[in-house]
Amino acid sequence: MKSKLIYFILFICSNLSVFGQNTMTEFSFNEFLGYVKKYHPLVKQADLKLNEAQANLMLARGAFDPKIEVEYNEKQFKTSEYYSILNSSFKIPTWYGIELKAGFDNTEGIYVNPENTLPNSGLTSLGIAVPIGQGFFINQRMTDIRKAKIARNLNAAERNLQAIEIIYEAAVSYMNWKRSFEEVKLYENYIQNALIRYKGIATLINEGDKPAIDSIEAGIVVKTRQLNLEDAKLKLIKAKLELSNYLWLENNIPLELNDNLRPEDFLTNTIKETLQINELAPIDLDNHPKIKALDAKIAMLKVDRKLKANALLPKLDLSYNYLSEPSYIDNYRFEDYKIGLNFSFPLFLRKERGSLKLADLKIKDSEFNLQFERKNLENKIKSQQQEIVSLEKQQEYNDKLVKDFTKLLNAEDRLFEMGESSLFIINSRENSLVSSQLNEIALENRYLNAIISIYKTLANPN
């Protein structure tokens, strides 16, 4: 009866002390992810890919910008004007390789090349250049525009993949923090139990109710718990520092996790809603960022192939320019013109055929990779779904073990109070309970990591 009263008084004092220190604020997983998505520099860096795609599209469209060209050359020597030559033009590129051109040329001087001799008032021209063979249905400018438009989808997919990688790593660090925090709390609780027993045993030894050897065994348990607690605290410090890598504010200001914050308690009940996933939903890989990225790359390779196939055609460029003096620009004389023809065609086409063959091989290689990634993602998602189901069952079994070990320990405590058990058996029961509770924390951690792993595989960062 005396030993029972001593245990009861020490237990109440210990719980009151712990209760008074429990003033920590919960830092929820949803709130943490909000900081990561909004402020983390690497997530912002991923967003730059969208701007990069727009800039590349603008760059490609620049090939269709109208262009003004002016070239002026003059030579003066010993009071003689050898020549003064002005060539100016205004060009408008169009989609199908056709180019519109307006120009004004003027020459003066006593040593002007007869070929460049023009009327005193100069000469205006208005013309068109048309590629009949290569470059009509597709050319480099058209290719660049089409690839730049496809690249927007590619960059958007790559942005999602990069963002999801950062969010995943941040989520893993949160789970490690939660596990370390719970292990520290578990060891803090059991070190209190060990101290209660040690003080109780010491009192009973002083009163002659217990042998002195029991104090050594109780002291060993206290030291073991202290060792475990110190190791758990070290892991917690490391987990906090790792988590702080993902905490930022506006203007790229880093934050450090406050010691008064604790992780979300019932995260297993809210994590799926926070991540907006349903791991048992039908798999839709067509909208997966990795599949979209591979589709975009194949589409860009096919555009390149069309350009290379176009190179098998002969190069035949025709141009026509209507010529007129500025003073007679309203009087049309269609007999005043300048025409041009440019024709070339390789006899064997080895370079062009080899380039086209390489383009076909690259497309086939990318298509094989796409087929593999589709099957790989499908099997990976199925595997992760089974892992989640299995871990849910393992948690149920382990919960029952914790309850059973708790009952055994409570029963052994009552037997010890009645003098029908030993401290060794109590410690053995408690060690089994601690192991099952540590396993409970580990299983919860594995379950949460399995959820965020399937979130990463599904790759929907919104």
C-alpha positions, 0 to 999 in steps of 0.5 A: 500500500505504501509503495502504491501511494509513492508511485501515485504521488510521483506520477501526478507531479510528473504529469503536472510538470509536463502539462505546464510545458505544453504550450507549443503552436501547431505548424500544419502541413498545409500551411508549410506547403503554402510557404514553399509554393509561394516563396521558395526560390527554386519554385520561383525558378521553375516559374521562369521556364514559362517566361523563357518559353514566351521569350523564345516565341517572341524571338522566333516571331522576330524573323517575320519583322519588317526590316529597313536596310540602308547602305551608303558609300561615298569616295571623295579625292582631290576635289573629285567625287569618285562616287556616291552610292545609296542602296535602301530597301524595306522588306516584309517577310511572309509565312510561306517564304515569300518576301515583299520588297520596296527600295530606292537606289541612287548613284552619283560620281564620275567613276561609278560602275556602269552597271550601277549607273542610274537616272539622276533622280534615282530609281525606285523598285517594288518587288517580290521573291518567291521560293518555288522549291525549298522553303515554300511549304516549310522553311527555317522561320516557319520551323522556329515559330512552330517549335517555339509554340510547342516549346511552351507546352514543353516548358510548362510540363518541365516547370511542373516537374521541377516544382513537384520535385521541390514540393516533394523534397520539402514534404519529406523534410516535414515528415522527418521533422514530425517523426523526430519530434514524436520520438523525442516526445515519446522518450521524454514521456518514458524517461519520466516513467523511469525517473518515477520508478527510480525514485520510488525504488530508492524510497522503498530501499531506504525503508527496507522493502526492496533490495539495493540491487533494484536501484542499479537496474532502475538507474540503468533504465534511466541512463538508457532512456537519457541516451535514447532521448539525447540521440532523438534530440540530435535527430530533431535538431537536424530535421529542423535545420533541414526543414528550414531550407524550405521556409522563405518569405517575400524578397527571398528572405530565409526563415528558421523554424521556431522551437515553439512550433510542433508538427500537425498531430493528425496528419494521416487524416488530412494529407490527401486533402492537402495534396488534393490526390485520390490514390485510387482514382483511375490513372490518366497519363495523357495529362502527366507532365512527363508524358506531355514533355516527351510528346512535345519533344517528339512534336518538335523532332517531327517539325525538324524532320519536315524541314529536313525532308524539304531539303530534298527538293531543288532550290529554285527562287524567283524574284521580280522587281518593278522599276521606276524613276520617282518622277514617273512612279504613277506611270506604269511601264511594265517593260521596266523590271528586274527579274532573278532566278536562283537554282541549285540541286545536289546530284546525290543528296547524300547530306540531305538523305543522311540528315533525314535518316538521323531525324527519323532515328531520333523520332523512333528513339523518343517514341520508344522512350515515351512508351517505356515512360508510360508503362513505367509510370503506370506500374509505379503508381500501381506499386505505390497504391499497393504500398499505401494499402499494405501500410494502412493494414500494418498500422492497424496491426501495430495499433493492436500490438501497442494496446496489448503491450500497454495492457501487459505493462499495466498488469505487471505494474499492479503485480509489482505493487503487490510484490509479485513481480520484479523490476526486470520484468517491468522493464522488459514489458516497457521495452516491448511497448516502447519498441511497438510505439517507435514502430508505430511512429515509423509506420506512420512516417512510411505511410505519409512518405508513401502518400507524398511519393504517389503525389510526386509520381502523379505530378500535379503541383497545384 
